[in-house]
């Protein structure tokens, strides 16, 4: 049975979900869902590591992850985790690394259930701007993605 906690962050409230296999989801919480700190264990460690990242954007997460996805999505997400903080690349660049297409990479990024921890925000469009950012509430995706990119750039 999955466990869930809601924590405060510089980006607003974030919900963490985990089970025995690892962290399964990170969601941006809209509205009135009250903070609910995680009990000791994986949830507390995830909250601790997120706080460390918000203090130091070069922090590297070391958590058991269980995002659940297709084999292609898992390949893309593994590649995302290898992109250094503060060094975004384009959808096309990642697609070439994976012998795939930019749209397929974009779809995998959109399906990422663990944003920030699996850093899909580090993928940007070739034409400039920040591009999309799924999972954020009420259209806040581009604002959150820009915040994350700026946070990492200013390290």
C-alpha positions as CSV (number, residue, x, y, z in Angstrom):
1,X,0.0,0.0,0.0
2,X,1.5,3.4,-1.0
3,X,2.3,6.1,1.6
4,X,1.9,9.8,1.0
5,X,3.1,13.0,2.6
6,X,2.8,16.7,1.7
7,X,5.7,19.0,2.3
8,X,6.4,22.7,1.9
9,X,8.9,23.8,-0.7
10,X,10.0,27.1,-2.4
11,X,7.7,26.0,-5.3
12,X,4.7,25.4,-3.0
13,X,3.4,22.2,-1.6
14,X,4.7,19.0,-2.9
15,X,3.2,15.5,-2.4
16,X,5.5,12.5,-2.2
17,X,4.2,9.0,-2.7
18,X,6.2,5.8,-2.1
19,X,5.9,2.1,-1.5
20,X,8.2,-0.7,-0.5
21,X,9.9,-0.5,-3.9
22,X,10.8,3.2,-3.7
23,X,9.6,6.7,-4.4
24,X,6.8,6.5,-7.0
25,X,5.5,10.0,-7.5
26,X,6.2,13.7,-6.8
27,X,3.2,16.0,-7.4
28,X,2.7,19.7,-7.1
29,X,-0.3,20.2,-4.8
30,X,-2.9,22.8,-5.6
31,X,-5.0,24.6,-3.1
32,X,-5.9,23.5,0.3
33,X,-4.2,20.1,0.9
34,X,-2.5,20.7,4.2
35,X,1.1,19.7,4.8
36,X,1.5,16.3,6.3
37,X,5.1,15.5,7.2
38,X,6.4,12.0,6.3
39,X,7.1,9.5,9.0
40,X,10.7,8.2,9.4
41,X,11.9,6.2,6.5
42,X,11.9,6.8,2.7
43,X,9.4,9.6,2.8
44,X,11.4,11.5,5.4
45,X,14.6,10.9,3.5
46,X,13.0,12.1,0.2
47,X,11.9,15.3,2.0
48,X,15.3,15.8,3.5
49,X,17.0,15.4,0.1
50,X,14.6,17.8,-1.6
51,X,15.4,20.4,1.1
52,X,19.1,19.8,0.4
53,X,18.5,20.3,-3.3
54,X,16.6,23.6,-2.7
55,X,19.6,24.8,-0.6
56,X,22.2,23.5,-3.1
57,X,21.2,22.9,-6.7
58,X,24.3,20.8,-7.2
59,X,23.0,18.2,-4.7
60,X,22.6,14.8,-6.2
61,X,19.6,12.7,-5.2
62,X,20.3,9.2,-3.9
63,X,16.9,7.6,-3.4
64,X,15.3,4.3,-4.4
65,X,13.0,5.2,-7.3
66,X,10.1,3.1,-8.6
67,X,8.5,5.4,-11.2
68,X,6.8,2.8,-13.3
69,X,6.8,3.4,-17.0
70,X,7.5,1.8,-20.4
71,X,11.0,0.6,-21.2
72,X,11.5,3.7,-23.4
73,X,10.4,6.0,-20.6
74,X,12.7,4.4,-18.2
75,X,15.6,4.8,-20.6
76,X,14.8,8.5,-21.0
77,X,14.4,9.0,-17.3
78,X,17.8,7.3,-16.6
79,X,19.4,9.6,-19.2
80,X,17.8,12.7,-17.5
81,X,19.4,11.7,-14.2
82,X,22.8,11.9,-15.9
83,X,22.4,15.5,-17.0
84,X,24.4,17.7,-14.7
85,X,22.7,20.4,-12.7
86,X,23.0,23.8,-14.5
87,X,23.7,22.2,-17.9
88,X,20.4,21.9,-19.7
89,X,20.3,20.2,-23.1
90,X,17.7,20.2,-25.9
91,X,15.1,17.6,-26.6
92,X,16.9,16.9,-29.9
93,X,20.3,16.4,-28.2
94,X,18.8,13.9,-25.8
95,X,16.9,12.2,-28.6
96,X,20.2,11.8,-30.6
97,X,21.9,10.2,-27.5
98,X,19.0,7.7,-27.3
99,X,18.7,7.1,-31.1
100,X,15.1,8.4,-30.8
101,X,13.0,11.4,-31.8
102,X,12.6,14.7,-29.9
103,X,8.8,14.3,-29.7
104,X,9.2,10.9,-28.1
105,X,11.7,12.3,-25.6
106,X,9.2,15.1,-24.9
107,X,6.4,12.6,-24.3
108,X,8.6,10.7,-21.8
109,X,9.4,13.9,-20.0
110,X,5.7,14.8,-19.9
111,X,5.1,11.4,-18.3
112,X,7.8,11.7,-15.7
113,X,6.1,11.0,-12.3
114,X,9.1,12.3,-10.3
115,X,9.9,15.8,-11.5
116,X,12.9,17.5,-9.8
117,X,14.3,14.2,-8.7
118,X,14.3,12.9,-12.3
119,X,15.2,16.3,-13.7
120,X,13.1,16.7,-16.8
121,X,13.3,20.4,-16.3
122,X,16.9,20.2,-17.7
123,X,15.5,19.5,-21.2
124,X,14.7,22.7,-23.2
125,X,13.6,23.4,-26.8
126,X,16.2,24.2,-29.4
127,X,14.3,27.3,-30.5
128,X,14.7,29.0,-27.1
129,X,12.5,29.5,-24.1
130,X,11.9,26.9,-21.4
131,X,9.3,24.7,-23.1
132,X,6.7,22.7,-21.3
133,X,6.7,21.2,-17.9
134,X,4.1,18.7,-17.0
135,X,2.6,17.8,-13.6
136,X,2.5,21.4,-12.3
137,X,-0.9,22.7,-11.1
138,X,-3.0,25.3,-12.8
139,X,-0.7,26.1,-15.6
140,X,2.2,26.9,-13.4
141,X,4.5,24.5,-15.3
142,X,6.6,27.1,-17.2
143,X,7.0,29.2,-14.1
144,X,8.2,26.2,-12.1
145,X,10.5,25.0,-14.8
146,X,12.1,28.5,-15.1
147,X,12.5,28.7,-11.4
148,X,14.4,25.3,-11.4
149,X,16.6,26.3,-14.3
150,X,17.5,29.6,-12.7
151,X,18.1,27.9,-9.4
152,X,20.6,25.6,-11.0
153,X,22.2,28.2,-13.2
154,X,22.9,30.4,-10.1
155,X,24.7,27.7,-8.2
